[in-house]
Amino acid sequence: MNLNEFAAQYYGAYGDMVHKPVPLDAKETALVLIDVQDCLTKDYYEEAWPKFGFDPEMLKPILEELDSYISGTLENIGKILTKCREKGIRPIHIKIEAYLPDAADTGRLHACAGMKYPPGMREGNFLPVAQPLDDEIILKKTCSGIHVGTPIDRILRNLGVKNVLVVGFYTDQCVSSSVRDLADLGYATEIIDDAIGALSKERHEYALQGIRKIYAASENTEALLNRLDNML
């Protein structure tokens, strides 16, 4: 056995002991949806990436692959959101969007990446599969982590939430930052492996290694839906 193999076994055993799927109690559980918005779409990248010097023709097969991958993740997010609403688990929708018309309040990291989204800009629109209802909470941020960027910790505590289900984008960026903070702040946290995604499957899998069953429990969409169906 080498060190890599030992680390895999160690974290696997630790995760199985410590991180069980979170309890599904409607009063104490929330579904947090991170950045399920228009800046994930094929149309957005068709416009954005050539500005960084990428050849539009070269991008076509890449965009098709990305669209197929993201579409599957979005489908799972939609199923989970629908079932959580049915069972009374409160959704909290979070998106990247500035407060000022010129987006001058955008955090340095996002500003450097060109992610300055003033109110009303297309990139800040929620995708149809995760469109909030009128009585659901919407929070805005201009950075990666939901705790640095929003008052979600105070909101969750005021609601009596102890357990958090996490879906959304990107696994290696906003999701990872948020999950680590949720765990450190004392929430029982769970990621739904196939309802979060990154820019590529490889980046998604690498990011999962750093958070799955270390900072959060995990299961797939099918397993979660089965547990939701069996809620009392």
N, C-alpha and C positions, 0 to 999 in steps of 0.2 A: 504494500500500500504506500502511495506517495502522499505528499502534503495536500495536493488538490483533492484526492480521493478521501483523505481523512476529514478535510474541511466540509466536504459535501455530506459525509455521514454525520459529523458533529452537528452541523446546522439542521440537518434533517431530523435527528433525534431530539434536539432542543426544541425545534418548531413544533413537532408532534406533541411534546409534553406541555408546552406553554401556550401555544396559539391554537385554540379550538375555534370553529366557526362561532361568530358572535350570537348571543341570544337574540331571538326575534320577538321582541315585545313592542307593540305599536307605540306605547307611551315613552319608552326609553331608547328607541332606535330611530335613527335618521338615515336617509339616503342622501349622500353628498355627490352632486354631479359637477365635475370640474371641466370647464372650458369646452362644453359641447356646442361649438359655435361655428360660424361660417368660415373662419380662417382655417378650417380643416379640409375644405372641399377641393376637389380637382380644379374647379373654375378659379378658385383663389390662387392656387399654386401656378396655374397657367399664366396668370398675370404677374405674380410675385417673383417667381424664379428667374425669368429672363432679365429682370432688373439687376440680378446678381451676376449676369454674364453667361448664364446657361443657355445652350442652343435649344430653341423650342422644338425642333425636330427630334433631337436626342431625348428630350423630356417625354415625348408621347408614350412610349412603352412603360416608362417609369411611373408616369401619372396613372396609367391604366392599372398597374400593379398596386399602387398606393390606394387608388379608389376602391379596388376590390377588397383590399385588406381593411380599410377604414369602414367600408360599408358593413362588413360582417360584425365589427365591433359596435357600430351604431345600432344595428339590429338587436344585438344583445342588450344594449343600454335601454332601448325602447321597451323590450319585454320586461326588464327588471323594473323600470319606472311604472309601467302599467300595473304590474302585480303589487308593487309597494303601495301605490295609491289605493288599489282595491282592498288591501289589508290594513290601511290606516297608518302606514309608515310615512312620516313626513319627508318630502323631497326638499332639499335646499340646493338651488341652482347658483353656480358661481361662473362668472365670465370675466374675460380680460376686456376692460373698457375704462377709459379715462373719465374724469369728471369735467375737465375744462374743454371748451370748444377747440382749442389748439393742442390738446393732449399734453400740455406742458408739465402736468403732474405725473407723467409716466415715469416709472422707476428707471434708473440708469441702465440696468441690464436689458430690459425690454426696449428701451429707446435705442440702444446700440444695435439691437437686432431688427430695428425698423418696425417694431410692434407698437406703434402709437395709434391707438384707436379712439378717436373722440366719440362722444355720444352721437348716435344716429348713423354711424358709419357701418357699412354692410358687414365688415368683419366681426362686429360685435353682436350680430344677430344670432339668437339661438337657432340651432337646426330644428326642423319640424319634429323629428323623433323625440326631442327633449324640450319641446316648447312648454314653458311654465304655465300653469293655470293661474287665474287671478288671485287665488288665496295662498299661493306658494311664495316662499322667500327667495328673493334674488339679491345676490351680493356681487359687487364689482371689485376688481383688483387690477393693479398695474405692475405686478411682480409675480414670482412663481408661487410662493407658498400662500395657502389660504389664511393662515394665522397672521403672517406678517401683513398681508394685503387687505384683510377684512376683519370685522368684529365677530367672526363666527364662534370663537370660544365662548364669549359672553352669551351669545344667542343660544348655543347648545346647552349651556349650563342653566340659563333661564327656562328653557324648555324641559329640563330634567333629562336630557339625553345622556346616556352612558355608552351606547353602542353605535358605531358609525360604519355604514357600508359605503365604499368608495368606488365610483366608476368615472370614466372620463379620460382626459388626455393631458399631457403626454406622460407615459409611464416613467420615463427617465428625467423628467423635469418637474412640472407642477404637481403631478400625482405623487412622485417620490418625496418631494419636499413637504407636501401636506401630510402624507401618511406618517412620516417620521415625527412631525410636530404633534399630530393627533395622539400618537403613542406616548410621547414624552409628557403630554398634558393629562394623561391618565384615561383616555378613552379606549374601550375595547374596539379595535379597529379591524376591518376586513376589506381586502381588495378582491374584486371579482376578476379573475385572471383574464378572461376573454371579453370583458366589458371595459377594459382599459387598453390603451394602445399608444405606440410611439410612432415616429416617422418611418421606422422599418421594424420588421419582426425581430431582427437581430438586436436592435437597441432595446426593444421591449423585453426580450428574454434576458439580456444582460442586466437591465434595471431590476427585473423581478428578483434576480439573485440577491440583490442588496436590500430588499424590503420584505419579500415574502417569507413568512414564518420567522422573521426576526423582529420586525416592527408591527406586523399585521398578520392575522389569519388570512387564509385564501381558500377559495373554491371557485368552480366554474359556474356559468349561468344556469345550466341545467340543474345542478345540485342546489343552488340557491332557490330557484323557482320551486323545486320539490319541497324544500323546507318551508317556503312561504305558503304553499298550498296546504301544508299540514299545521299552520298556525291555528291556535284556538281562537 
